[in-house]
Amino acid sequence: MNKWTELVTKTFEENKHKAGYKLKNAMKDAKKVWKTLKKRIFKGGKKELEVEEPAVGGKSRRKTAKNSRSRKSRK
Protein backbone atom coordinates (compact mmCIF):
# COMPACT_ATOMS: atom_id res chain seq x y z
CA MET A 1 0.00 0.00 0.00
CA ASN A 2 1.23 3.46 -0.73
CA LYS A 3 1.14 6.31 1.76
CA TRP A 4 -1.98 7.92 0.30
CA THR A 5 -4.07 4.76 0.72
CA GLU A 6 -2.70 4.27 4.22
CA LEU A 7 -3.75 7.79 5.14
CA VAL A 8 -7.24 7.34 3.67
CA THR A 9 -7.66 4.00 5.43
CA LYS A 10 -6.51 5.46 8.74
CA THR A 11 -8.87 8.43 8.37
CA PHE A 12 -11.78 6.16 7.50
CA GLU A 13 -11.12 3.83 10.44
CA GLU A 14 -11.01 6.78 12.85
CA ASN A 15 -14.30 8.28 11.63
CA LYS A 16 -16.44 5.35 10.48
CA HIS A 17 -18.38 5.37 13.73
CA LYS A 18 -20.07 8.61 12.59
CA ALA A 19 -23.46 8.16 10.97
CA GLY A 20 -23.36 8.43 7.18
CA TYR A 21 -19.55 8.56 6.99
CA LYS A 22 -18.38 7.02 3.74
CA LEU A 23 -15.11 6.42 1.98
CA LYS A 24 -15.59 9.56 -0.12
CA ASN A 25 -15.77 11.58 3.11
CA ALA A 26 -12.53 9.98 4.27
CA MET A 27 -10.87 10.92 0.99
CA LYS A 28 -11.94 14.55 1.36
CA ASP A 29 -10.70 14.67 4.95
CA ALA A 30 -7.44 12.93 4.07
CA LYS A 31 -6.84 15.38 1.22
CA LYS A 32 -6.54 18.25 3.72
CA VAL A 33 -4.02 16.31 5.81
CA TRP A 34 -2.11 15.19 2.71
CA LYS A 35 -1.56 18.78 1.57
CA THR A 36 -0.05 19.74 4.93
CA LEU A 37 2.16 16.63 4.88
CA LYS A 38 3.44 17.50 1.40
CA LYS A 39 4.33 21.01 2.56
CA ARG A 40 6.26 19.58 5.49
CA ILE A 41 8.12 17.13 3.28
CA PHE A 42 9.25 19.76 0.79
CA LYS A 43 10.21 22.22 3.52
CA GLY A 44 12.30 19.56 5.22
CA GLY A 45 9.97 18.93 8.16
CA LYS A 46 9.28 15.57 9.69
CA LYS A 47 6.73 13.32 8.04
CA GLU A 48 3.81 12.13 10.11
CA LEU A 49 3.44 8.79 8.37
CA GLU A 50 6.64 6.83 8.39
CA VAL A 51 6.22 3.34 7.08
CA GLU A 52 9.09 0.93 6.78
CA GLU A 53 9.41 -0.54 3.33
CA PRO A 54 10.19 -4.25 3.16
CA ALA A 55 13.82 -5.05 2.41
CA VAL A 56 12.82 -7.43 -0.34
CA GLY A 57 9.43 -6.44 -1.48
CA GLY A 58 6.97 -5.99 -4.21
CA LYS A 59 5.70 -8.41 -6.73
CA SER A 60 8.16 -10.52 -8.60
CA ARG A 61 8.40 -9.60 -12.22
CA ARG A 62 7.42 -12.07 -14.83
CA LYS A 63 10.26 -13.31 -16.98
CA THR A 64 10.13 -12.17 -20.55
CA ALA A 65 10.59 -14.39 -23.54
CA LYS A 66 13.73 -12.60 -24.75
CA ASN A 67 15.97 -15.58 -24.18
CA SER A 68 13.59 -18.14 -25.55
CA ARG A 69 13.46 -18.72 -29.26
CA SER A 70 10.55 -17.43 -31.28
CA ARG A 71 8.20 -19.80 -33.09
CA LYS A 72 9.80 -19.15 -36.46
CA SER A 73 13.29 -19.96 -35.24
CA ARG A 74 12.24 -23.23 -33.58
CA LYS A 75 11.78 -25.02 -36.89
C-alpha positions as CSV (number, residue, x, y, z in Angstrom):
1,M,0.0,0.0,0.0
2,N,1.2,3.5,-0.7
3,K,1.1,6.3,1.8
4,W,-2.0,7.9,0.3
5,T,-4.1,4.8,0.7
6,E,-2.7,4.3,4.2
7,L,-3.7,7.8,5.1
8,V,-7.2,7.3,3.7
9,T,-7.7,4.0,5.4
10,K,-6.5,5.5,8.7
11,T,-8.9,8.4,8.4
12,F,-11.8,6.2,7.5
13,E,-11.1,3.8,10.4
14,E,-11.0,6.8,12.8
15,N,-14.3,8.3,11.6
16,K,-16.4,5.4,10.5
17,H,-18.4,5.4,13.7
18,K,-20.1,8.6,12.6
19,A,-23.5,8.2,11.0
20,G,-23.4,8.4,7.2
21,Y,-19.6,8.6,7.0
22,K,-18.4,7.0,3.7
23,L,-15.1,6.4,2.0
24,K,-15.6,9.6,-0.1
25,N,-15.8,11.6,3.1
26,A,-12.5,10.0,4.3
27,M,-10.9,10.9,1.0
28,K,-11.9,14.5,1.4
29,D,-10.7,14.7,5.0
30,A,-7.4,12.9,4.1
31,K,-6.8,15.4,1.2
32,K,-6.5,18.2,3.7
33,V,-4.0,16.3,5.8
34,W,-2.1,15.2,2.7
35,K,-1.6,18.8,1.6
36,T,-0.1,19.7,4.9
37,L,2.2,16.6,4.9
38,K,3.4,17.5,1.4
39,K,4.3,21.0,2.6
40,R,6.3,19.6,5.5
41,I,8.1,17.1,3.3
42,F,9.2,19.8,0.8
43,K,10.2,22.2,3.5
44,G,12.3,19.6,5.2
45,G,10.0,18.9,8.2
46,K,9.3,15.6,9.7
47,K,6.7,13.3,8.0
48,E,3.8,12.1,10.1
49,L,3.4,8.8,8.4
50,E,6.6,6.8,8.4
51,V,6.2,3.3,7.1
52,E,9.1,0.9,6.8
53,E,9.4,-0.5,3.3
54,P,10.2,-4.3,3.2
55,A,13.8,-5.1,2.4
56,V,12.8,-7.4,-0.3
57,G,9.4,-6.4,-1.5
58,G,7.0,-6.0,-4.2
59,K,5.7,-8.4,-6.7
60,S,8.2,-10.5,-8.6
61,R,8.4,-9.6,-12.2
62,R,7.4,-12.1,-14.8
63,K,10.3,-13.3,-17.0
64,T,10.1,-12.2,-20.6
65,A,10.6,-14.4,-23.5
66,K,13.7,-12.6,-24.7
67,N,16.0,-15.6,-24.2
68,S,13.6,-18.1,-25.6
69,R,13.5,-18.7,-29.3
70,S,10.5,-17.4,-31.3
71,R,8.2,-19.8,-33.1
72,K,9.8,-19.1,-36.5
73,S,13.3,-20.0,-35.2
74,R,12.2,-23.2,-33.6
75,K,11.8,-25.0,-36.9
